Amino acid sequence: LLLALGRPALSGAQATEGAAAVPHRRFEYKYSFKGPHLVQADGTVPFWVHTGNAIPSADQIRITTSLKSQKGSVWTKNKSIFEYWEVEVTFRVTGRGRIGADGLAIWFTEEQGLEGPVFGAADKWNGVGIFFDSFDNDGKKNNPGVIVVGNNGKLLYDHQNDGSTQALASCQRDFRNKPYPVRVKITYYQKTLTVLINNGFTPDKEDYEFCAKVEDMVLPSQGYFGISAATGGLADDHDVLSFLTFQLTEPGKEAPTPDAEIPQKDKEKYQEEFEHFQQELDKKKEEFQKEHPDVQGQPGKLFELFFNDVFETVSDRELRQIFEGQNRIHLEIKQLNRQLDMILDEQRKYVSAVTEEIAKRGAGFPGQQGQVSQQEIETIVKTQEEVIRQVKEIRSSVTDALRSISGAQHPGSAGVYETTQHFNDIKEHLHVVKRDIEHLVQRNAPSSEKQKCPELPPFPSCLSTMHFFIFVAVQTVLFIGYVMYRSQQEAAAKKFF
């Protein structure tokens, strides 16, 4: 009984010790990327460099396309300065065939392996590579698989045996053509490398299972993170959706300060830029004080002048918007005035043409003069005069609107409303003018120009009634004769039975 009571206390103590040993985890954005808006305007990924056939996009980086003999990779621009780390990589490997090639690799190396024969990266690396090998080179039917291979910068990767002779740990997992993205969590903490994998069968992002573990592993204290891929005779699309890096700090130890993470060269560069901007600011201050000698020694007034020059108040912004609106209305009314002038010219030309045509008809064809009655002529003339009068009224209203806008020194809401009313009146007048002109054109068109419906051609009479009856009679006689002939033939045939 005492042993049974003591066991829970022991397990609870172990749990407390394990919880206390959990490292502090901090996200490092300079060694990570994730969509959307992954790519900048110049086609680069912030803090990363891509080489070979890698194609960055807004949501992902396609390391290689499903074409033969492709190689690509992406690497961090700066070395990491933290000792322990954890990366979470989300990727897809998709292809049409049942077998794919060659595979994808996640790297942590002392130098960037931008190009090379090992899954698109350089050989003889100093660090570790986690390989997702799709093609079975050694014929042992152990692919697709995950292989952890370390290197001290002197070994050549054994392609023919899929690195089995150099593997520190491995597991067999199929990561091709999964319904959800495949997720990998790689942790290097206290000289132990652990690989967990989510096979992509579930949308649960935390559904990881154990894959491989390497203990007593010594990696460079500073290095580059990267991911590469390659294709051979067979090909897959290798797409990386995210690469998230976290710094792991042992409990009780303080994380490095932000200043310690910046290289000395970058510090010197930033310091030079700061001093340059500080000198430019001092020059601007001196020039401003020379231009405004009355405000020297009055920092409050100096700030007020600077503030008024740079920023605008709410009332100033409203007045500016009103003036801009008035200017746009002024331009629109000018354009409308030009269009009304064109309509007046066309109307006058049309009236003169109609009058000349009527005069010619009356003078040249005295017998047809009665066709155009005096009442119709008077109606046309009155209608034309009414149209001209309406156009003149529209023009006068537009002129008044222009005058009111030009003379408005303090525009307000009332002026805007009146201008809107002018626009509505102009629209109504234009509709009336258009309708009247169309009516006049239809009514006063010359009789010779009126469209007439084409006359139907006479229906062809190919067969007269008499011929039709004769034809029917002949057909009837022939049919009766044929029936009688058939009946005689059948009667003669029955005599032989």
Salt bridges, closest charged atoms under 4 A:
GLU28 OE2 - ARG26 NH2 3.05
GLU86 OE1 - ARG25 NE 2.74
GLU88 OE2 - ARG25 NH2 2.66
GLU88 OE2 - LYS185 NZ 3.95
GLU111 OE2 - LYS79 NZ 3.74
ASP174 OD2 - LYS178 NZ 3.69
GLU206 OE1 - LYS185 NZ 3.98
GLU209 OE2 - ARG173 NE 2.92
GLU215 OE2 - LYS213 NZ 3.78
ASP236 OD2 - ARG176 NE 2.83
ASP237 OD1 - ARG62 NH1 3.90
ASP239 OD1 - ARG62 NE 2.60
GLU250 OE1 - LYS253 NZ 3.43
GLU261 OE2 - ARG26 NH2 2.19
GLU312 OE2 - ARG320 NH2 3.05
GLU324 OE2 - ARG320 NH1 3.28
ASP341 OD1 - ARG395 NH1 3.40
GLU357 OE2 - ARG361 NE 3.53
GLU386 OE2 - ARG389 NH2 2.17
GLU393 OE2 - ARG389 NH1 2.46
ASP400 OD1 - ARG403 NH1 2.84
